[in-house]
Amino acid sequence: MEISSRAQVPGSFDIPYNPSWNPLRCTGTGLPTNLVVLVKSLAIAVLVTNHVRLLPDPWLSFVPVLDSIPGPLFKLSIQAIFLVSAMAILFNRRIQLASLLLGSTMLLAVVASKAYYGNNKAFCGLMFLLTGLYKPDGPPFLRWQLALTYFGAGLNKVLDHDWQTGIFFDFWAVQRLHERAYILLDSLLPSLWLGKFMCWFTITTELSLVPLLLIRRLYSWGALLNVLFQCALCLFVGDTFTLFFYAMTAASLAFVTWPSKVMKVEYEGSTQGIERLRTLLGWVDLDGRFEWIRASGNFAGRAALPLRLITDDRCYFGASALRRIVLLNPVTFFAFTTLMALSGYEETPALAMYRRILLGTTLVLLMPPLAWIADWNSNRRSSSETIAPSQETLPTRATSSIRKMHSG
């Protein structure tokens, strides 16, 4: 998975053909893989959380003419469009059109009711809408929208007296969240010192993200910081802020390019453990993105785990290769979103703990900053190495499925 300016260009897996009805597959839709994963993850989030029940009747609408529409008719209509569009995205049916309709429906609901209005719902709707407006050579609206969101959020806070003085964060953490760790640390420091620090740390982070998300050479840092910032917020609060966590983290996928060709995974089949791992990862590779090859090379001196992943232009070894295989499989994102969305929107201590455990475990296993830096250093060392030819190719489920895809 690369972070580059090519993230909006469809690859060989994205060439339109008869797409599968399998909701876990992403091939043949005409959209780049990263955008398919983005909207399908959000579709899973809105369906699993039963967000459709929150769609409103017109009430105190931002456009007065909407108040004249009969409430039941309006609500049932947007609920029907919402559900049909979300299911169409999930089952690979005209994903771009369905995204446009779903996004428009959510934004219409926002405009129709001040009670329903929320930044999280508006941003999620925009993610669907802008994906629906995607063109291969068109402007990167999704990236611009994420940068604009951070600019607006940071500017709003820097002009707010409660954020400048730390009062907002202090009240939020103490009176609203009853965060024990914060309260304990705050009692050891001068009054409002911790609140002011957290407020200005948030402001600095949000405004710093703007250039990182707009300057091509800084995309990787922007996408990484966005994910870590949203995860840190979710870990602190134990809440997803309705759809905000899902939409903001999924937006980072607009900067990601999936490898355009089948990736080779070379391994030493000397142990039952590695054979079982190959079977499991091949079984969940529904798009046929990986070709598993038993190699004659010795990886023992390179990594404890005898794996080597070869993508378009990079090579990964050991645990780094395993982590990339998991991250480059769209099923990983769908599984995580489903598990997180099962907690719904309720704010209870038990659900907050569930979200923290799930998110913390995922971060430790798949995206710790130290491992990311180690991967980067490993890529630099291995980029000039000659890859030994493989002796035996195994007819795995992954290879057979990709052959069927290209032959069909």
NUMAR-727587 format. One line per 4 residues: number of its first residue (from 1); their letters; for each residue y, z, x of C-alpha. Coordinates in Angstrom, 2 decimals. Layout:
NUMAR-727587
NUM) A) Y:Z:X ~ ...
//
This chain:
NUMAR-727587
1) MEIS) 0.00:0.00:0.00 ~ 3.19:-1.18:1.63 ~ 6.80:-0.42:0.75 ~ 8.83:-3.57:1.14
5) SRAQ) 11.06:-6.16:-0.44 ~ 7.95:-8.11:-1.49 ~ 7.02:-5.51:-4.11 ~ 8.11:-7.81:-6.93
9) VPGS) 6.03:-10.82:-5.83 ~ 2.65:-11.33:-7.58 ~ -0.40:-11.49:-5.31 ~ -3.76:-13.23:-5.61
13) FDIP) -5.08:-10.49:-7.90 ~ -2.18:-11.06:-10.31 ~ -2.69:-14.79:-11.00 ~ -2.87:-15.21:-14.79
17) YNPS) -6.33:-15.80:-16.22 ~ -8.24:-14.13:-19.04 ~ -7.38:-10.47:-18.37 ~ -9.98:-7.82:-19.02
21) WNPL) -9.93:-5.55:-22.05 ~ -10.91:-2.73:-19.72 ~ -7.85:-0.42:-19.60 ~ -8.69:0.60:-16.03
25) RCTG) -8.36:-2.94:-14.70 ~ -5.07:-4.55:-13.63 ~ -5.94:-8.09:-12.57 ~ -4.92:-11.40:-14.09
29) TGLP) -1.85:-10.23:-16.00 ~ 0.77:-12.31:-14.18 ~ 2.70:-9.16:-13.21 ~ 2.53:-7.70:-9.69
33) TNLV) -0.06:-4.95:-9.43 ~ 2.56:-2.29:-8.72 ~ 4.40:-3.04:-11.98 ~ 1.17:-3.11:-13.97
37) VLVK) 0.24:0.31:-12.61 ~ 3.78:1.53:-13.37 ~ 3.81:0.58:-17.07 ~ 0.15:1.43:-17.68
41) SLAI) 0.66:4.90:-16.21 ~ 3.64:5.42:-18.50 ~ 1.71:4.03:-21.48 ~ -1.07:6.53:-20.76
45) AVLV) 1.51:9.32:-20.56 ~ 3.13:8.51:-23.93 ~ -0.23:8.04:-25.65 ~ -1.99:11.13:-24.28
49) TNHV) 1.01:13.37:-24.96 ~ 1.19:11.92:-28.51 ~ 4.86:11.10:-27.95 ~ 4.87:8.93:-31.08
53) RLLP) 5.16:12.07:-33.22 ~ 8.58:12.76:-31.66 ~ 10.09:9.45:-32.77 ~ 12.85:10.31:-35.25
57) DPWL) 14.44:9.33:-38.51 ~ 18.04:8.13:-38.09 ~ 20.15:11.29:-37.87 ~ 23.60:11.58:-36.32
61) SFVP) 23.00:8.21:-34.71 ~ 25.20:6.83:-31.96 ~ 25.55:3.66:-34.06 ~ 26.57:4.74:-37.58
65) VLDS) 25.06:1.68:-39.25 ~ 21.57:3.00:-38.42 ~ 22.14:5.96:-40.72 ~ 22.05:3.58:-43.69
69) IPGP) 18.42:2.61:-43.00 ~ 15.91:4.60:-45.09 ~ 14.50:7.28:-42.80 ~ 10.76:6.91:-43.62
73) LFKL) 10.91:3.11:-43.26 ~ 12.70:3.34:-39.92 ~ 10.37:5.98:-38.53 ~ 7.14:4.30:-39.63
77) SIQA) 8.33:0.95:-38.26 ~ 9.21:2.19:-34.79 ~ 6.05:4.31:-34.67 ~ 3.92:1.27:-35.47
81) IFLV) 5.64:-0.88:-32.84 ~ 5.42:1.97:-30.35 ~ 1.67:2.46:-30.79 ~ 0.77:-1.24:-30.88
85) SAMA) 2.85:-1.97:-27.77 ~ 1.46:0.99:-25.81 ~ -2.11:0.00:-26.69 ~ -1.40:-3.63:-25.75
89) ILFN) -0.23:-2.49:-22.32 ~ -3.28:-0.29:-21.91 ~ -5.71:-3.10:-22.80 ~ -3.92:-5.83:-20.80
93) RRIQ) -2.64:-7.82:-23.80 ~ 0.68:-9.58:-23.07 ~ 1.82:-6.67:-20.91 ~ 5.30:-8.00:-20.24
97) LASL) 6.12:-8.62:-23.90 ~ 4.57:-5.30:-24.90 ~ 6.64:-3.49:-22.27 ~ 9.80:-5.13:-23.59
101) LLGS) 8.98:-4.06:-27.16 ~ 7.98:-0.52:-26.22 ~ 11.09:-0.01:-24.12 ~ 13.32:-1.39:-26.85
105) TMLL) 11.68:0.88:-29.40 ~ 12.26:4.00:-27.31 ~ 15.88:3.07:-26.64 ~ 16.43:2.33:-30.33
109) AVVA) 15.05:5.78:-31.15 ~ 17.46:7.31:-28.61 ~ 20.41:5.48:-30.17 ~ 19.33:6.38:-33.70
113) SKAY) 19.21:10.14:-33.28 ~ 21.24:12.56:-31.19 ~ 18.50:15.11:-31.78 ~ 15.91:12.85:-30.12
117) YGNN) 18.24:11.79:-27.32 ~ 17.27:12.85:-23.81 ~ 17.77:11.40:-20.36 ~ 14.01:11.46:-19.80
121) KAFC) 13.32:9.33:-22.89 ~ 16.13:6.90:-22.11 ~ 14.94:6.46:-18.51 ~ 11.32:5.98:-19.57
125) GLMF) 12.40:3.39:-22.12 ~ 14.40:1.59:-19.45 ~ 11.34:1.47:-17.16 ~ 9.41:-0.32:-19.90
129) LLTG) 12.33:-2.57:-20.84 ~ 13.16:-3.64:-17.27 ~ 9.50:-4.36:-16.53 ~ 9.50:-6.57:-19.59
133) LYKP) 12.49:-8.46:-18.14 ~ 10.75:-8.98:-14.79 ~ 11.00:-12.34:-13.02 ~ 9.42:-13.01:-9.60
137) DGPP) 12.69:-14.18:-8.07 ~ 14.96:-12.13:-10.30 ~ 17.12:-9.12:-9.48 ~ 15.27:-5.83:-8.72
141) FLRW) 16.51:-4.08:-11.86 ~ 13.93:-1.29:-11.64 ~ 15.09:-0.29:-8.16 ~ 18.74:-0.46:-9.15
145) QLAL) 18.08:1.68:-12.22 ~ 16.43:4.42:-10.15 ~ 19.33:4.43:-7.70 ~ 21.85:4.45:-10.57
149) TYFG) 20.06:7.39:-12.18 ~ 20.30:9.46:-9.02 ~ 23.94:8.50:-8.52 ~ 24.82:9.56:-12.06
153) AGLN) 22.85:12.80:-11.78 ~ 24.40:13.73:-8.44 ~ 27.93:12.82:-9.50 ~ 27.61:14.80:-12.73
157) KVLD) 26.50:17.90:-10.81 ~ 29.09:17.66:-8.06 ~ 31.86:17.62:-10.68 ~ 30.40:20.54:-12.64
161) HDWQ) 31.85:23.99:-11.84 ~ 28.58:25.77:-12.68 ~ 26.72:23.60:-10.17 ~ 29.41:24.00:-7.52
165) TGIF) 29.24:27.80:-7.71 ~ 25.46:28.12:-8.14 ~ 25.75:29.72:-11.57 ~ 23.66:27.02:-13.26
169) FDFW) 20.61:27.35:-11.02 ~ 20.81:31.12:-10.91 ~ 20.88:31.41:-14.71 ~ 18.16:28.78:-15.08
173) AVQR) 15.77:30.41:-12.59 ~ 16.38:34.00:-13.69 ~ 17.11:33.90:-17.42 ~ 15.27:30.74:-18.44
177) LHER) 12.27:30.52:-16.10 ~ 11.97:34.17:-15.03 ~ 10.86:32.86:-11.65 ~ 9.63:35.94:-9.78
181) AYIL) 9.78:34.49:-6.28 ~ 13.36:33.36:-6.83 ~ 14.37:36.73:-8.29 ~ 12.82:38.62:-5.37
185) LDSL) 14.45:36.45:-2.73 ~ 17.78:36.47:-4.57 ~ 17.79:40.30:-4.57 ~ 17.72:40.27:-0.77
189) LPSL) 20.68:37.91:-0.40 ~ 24.39:38.06:-1.31 ~ 25.23:37.40:-4.95 ~ 24.76:33.74:-5.99
193) WLGK) 24.05:32.68:-2.39 ~ 20.57:31.40:-3.25 ~ 21.75:29.76:-6.46 ~ 24.55:27.96:-4.63
197) FMCW) 22.14:26.83:-1.90 ~ 19.68:25.40:-4.44 ~ 22.46:23.68:-6.38 ~ 23.92:21.97:-3.33
201) FTIT) 20.48:21.12:-1.96 ~ 19.76:19.33:-5.26 ~ 23.12:17.54:-5.24 ~ 22.70:16.46:-1.62
205) TELS) 19.18:15.19:-2.22 ~ 20.12:13.18:-5.31 ~ 23.15:11.54:-3.71 ~ 21.26:10.90:-0.45
209) LVPL) 18.59:9.03:-2.37 ~ 21.09:6.40:-3.54 ~ 21.48:4.54:-0.20 ~ 17.80:5.07:0.60
213) LLIR) 16.89:3.21:-2.60 ~ 19.39:0.40:-2.09 ~ 19.02:-0.44:1.62 ~ 15.87:-2.43:2.30
217) RLYS) 15.12:-0.83:5.67 ~ 15.23:2.60:4.04 ~ 13.01:1.84:1.03 ~ 10.03:3.77:2.40
221) WGAL) 12.07:6.94:2.86 ~ 13.66:6.57:-0.56 ~ 10.37:6.11:-2.41 ~ 8.74:8.98:-0.51
225) LNVL) 11.67:11.35:-1.02 ~ 11.83:10.48:-4.73 ~ 8.19:11.42:-5.25 ~ 8.41:14.61:-3.19
229) FQCA) 11.64:15.69:-4.91 ~ 10.18:15.20:-8.40 ~ 6.95:16.93:-7.40 ~ 8.89:19.87:-5.94
233) LCLF) 10.84:20.19:-9.18 ~ 7.64:20.11:-11.24 ~ 5.99:22.69:-8.97 ~ 9.00:25.00:-9.26
237) VGDT) 9.34:24.74:-13.03 ~ 5.75:24.03:-14.00 ~ 6.98:21.47:-16.53 ~ 7.26:17.68:-16.74
241) FTLF) 10.57:17.73:-18.70 ~ 8.90:15.69:-21.46 ~ 8.61:12.23:-19.83 ~ 10.94:12.66:-16.87
245) FYAM) 8.31:13.52:-14.24 ~ 6.10:10.58:-15.25 ~ 8.94:8.05:-15.37 ~ 10.69:9.11:-12.16
249) TAAS) 7.53:9.22:-10.04 ~ 6.22:5.95:-11.52 ~ 9.55:4.30:-10.66 ~ 8.64:4.60:-6.96
253) LAFV) 5.96:1.98:-7.59 ~ 8.75:-0.59:-7.93 ~ 9.05:-0.36:-4.13 ~ 5.33:-0.71:-3.41
257) TWPS) 3.36:-3.87:-2.57 ~ -0.40:-3.88:-3.04 ~ -2.36:-5.95:-0.48 ~ -2.67:-9.51:-1.72
261) KVMK) -6.24:-10.08:-0.50 ~ -9.57:-8.32:-0.71 ~ -9.55:-5.42:1.75 ~ -12.45:-4.87:4.11
265) VEYE) -13.92:-1.42:4.53 ~ -16.15:-1.15:7.58 ~ -18.40:1.88:7.86 ~ -21.36:3.29:9.72
269) GSTQ) -24.22:3.69:7.28 ~ -26.05:6.24:9.39 ~ -25.80:9.16:6.95 ~ -26.51:9.71:3.27
273) GIER) -23.01:11.12:2.85 ~ -21.24:7.92:3.81 ~ -23.65:5.85:1.68 ~ -22.92:8.03:-1.34
277) LRTL) -19.20:7.77:-0.66 ~ -19.50:3.97:-0.49 ~ -21.41:3.91:-3.78 ~ -18.88:6.12:-5.55
281) LGWV) -15.78:4.27:-4.31 ~ -17.41:0.92:-5.01 ~ -18.25:2.04:-8.55 ~ -14.63:2.93:-9.38
285) DLDG) -13.26:-0.24:-7.73 ~ -13.10:-2.10:-11.02 ~ -10.70:-4.77:-9.76 ~ -12.89:-5.67:-6.80
289) RFEW) -10.19:-4.95:-4.25 ~ -12.53:-3.70:-1.51 ~ -15.41:-5.32:0.34 ~ -17.71:-2.79:1.99
293) IRAS) -19.30:-3.91:5.25 ~ -21.81:-2.06:7.41 ~ -20.37:-2.38:10.90 ~ -22.04:-2.10:14.30
297) GNFA) -18.98:-0.56:15.96 ~ -18.91:3.11:16.84 ~ -16.14:5.07:15.12 ~ -17.21:8.44:16.48
301) GRAA) -14.54:8.49:19.14 ~ -11.87:7.30:16.75 ~ -12.30:9.57:13.73 ~ -14.67:12.16:12.33
305) LPLR) -15.23:10.01:9.24 ~ -16.81:6.66:10.21 ~ -14.54:4.42:8.14 ~ -12.16:1.60:8.96
309) LITD) -9.94:-0.05:6.34 ~ -8.43:-3.46:7.06 ~ -5.58:-4.54:4.77 ~ -3.31:-7.59:4.99
313) DRCY) -1.80:-6.59:8.32 ~ -2.84:-3.02:9.06 ~ -5.86:-1.01:10.06 ~ -6.68:2.60:9.16
317) FGAS) -9.39:4.90:10.48 ~ -11.23:7.98:9.24 ~ -9.51:10.24:6.72 ~ -6.46:7.98:6.78
321) ALRR) -8.64:5.04:5.69 ~ -10.25:7.11:2.92 ~ -6.87:8.26:1.65 ~ -5.58:4.67:1.56
325) IVLL) -8.68:3.47:-0.29 ~ -8.07:6.09:-2.97 ~ -4.32:5.34:-3.18 ~ -4.86:1.58:-3.37
329) NPVT) -7.14:1.94:-6.37 ~ -5.10:1.88:-9.62 ~ -7.73:4.12:-11.26 ~ -6.38:7.00:-9.14
333) FFAF) -2.96:6.79:-10.79 ~ -4.45:6.49:-14.28 ~ -6.73:9.48:-13.75 ~ -3.93:11.68:-12.43
337) TTLM) -1.56:10.69:-15.25 ~ -4.23:11.40:-17.87 ~ -5.03:14.82:-16.41 ~ -1.36:15.73:-16.19
341) ALSG) -0.53:14.40:-19.67 ~ -3.36:16.41:-21.23 ~ -1.13:19.45:-20.74 ~ 1.32:18.00:-23.27
345) YEET) 4.90:19.21:-23.46 ~ 4.41:22.90:-24.23 ~ 5.88:25.42:-21.82 ~ 3.35:28.21:-21.48
349) PALA) 2.38:30.13:-18.31 ~ -1.18:28.79:-18.49 ~ -0.08:25.15:-18.79 ~ 2.53:25.62:-16.06
353) MYRR) -0.19:26.94:-13.74 ~ -2.48:24.03:-14.66 ~ 0.22:21.51:-13.80 ~ 1.02:23.23:-10.51
357) ILLG) -2.62:23.37:-9.43 ~ -3.25:19.73:-10.36 ~ -0.08:18.44:-8.70 ~ -0.38:20.66:-5.63
361) TTLV) -4.00:19.63:-5.06 ~ -3.11:15.96:-5.40 ~ -0.26:16.26:-2.92 ~ -2.36:18.07:-0.34
365) LLMP) -5.20:15.55:-0.58 ~ -3.28:12.30:-0.90 ~ 0.32:12.53:0.22 ~ 1.21:15.39:2.54
369) PLAW) 4.18:14.43:4.76 ~ 2.32:15.33:7.96 ~ -0.57:13.05:7.05 ~ 1.89:10.29:6.17
373) IADW) 3.49:10.60:9.61 ~ 0.06:10.70:11.24 ~ -0.93:7.52:9.39 ~ 2.24:5.80:10.59
377) NSNR) 1.52:6.73:14.21 ~ -2.09:5.68:13.85 ~ -1.03:2.30:12.46 ~ 1.20:1.71:15.48
381) RSSS) -1.61:2.47:17.90 ~ -4.20:0.36:16.11 ~ -2.06:-2.63:15.13 ~ -2.76:-4.52:18.35
385) ETIA) -6.51:-3.84:18.49 ~ -9.08:-6.58:17.99 ~ -11.36:-5.89:15.07 ~ -15.00:-6.44:15.90
389) PSQE) -16.84:-8.86:13.62 ~ -19.15:-7.26:11.10 ~ -22.88:-7.98:11.20 ~ -23.98:-7.20:7.68
393) TLPT) -22.18:-7.59:4.38 ~ -23.62:-5.58:1.51 ~ -23.64:-7.07:-2.00 ~ -21.75:-4.21:-3.59
397) RATS) -20.30:-4.08:-7.10 ~ -16.86:-4.68:-5.63 ~ -17.75:-7.93:-3.85 ~ -19.69:-9.34:-6.77
401) SIRK) -16.87:-8.62:-9.21 ~ -14.22:-10.27:-7.05 ~ -16.40:-13.34:-6.64 ~ -16.79:-13.60:-10.39
405) MHSG) -13.04:-13.22:-10.79 ~ -12.20:-16.09:-8.45 ~ -15.00:-18.32:-9.69 ~ -13.86:-17.81:-13.30
//
